[in-house]
Amino acid sequence: MLNREVLMDYILECLQGMATGNQEIKPDSDLVNDLGLESIKVMNLLMMLEDKLDISIPINILLNVRTPEQLLDALLPHMESTNGSV
């Protein structure tokens, strides 16, 4: 079972390899404006998370997501409904 901190570390690690430039990636970094992620990279991030967590993540989870912290907040309820408490 993954806790919140471990999952955030994994999200930030994945983003490190995707972001344009050498800026520090933080939980409140804007995925598009700060990190330069295009939609295909965001989809790749979702696929990496699906593989790591062994779940299927609905695309609509991204509707209001702009930062890694918001992504984590959107993922946790989905994970809990799929696998029980995180």
Disulfide bonds with the S-S distance in Angstrom:
none
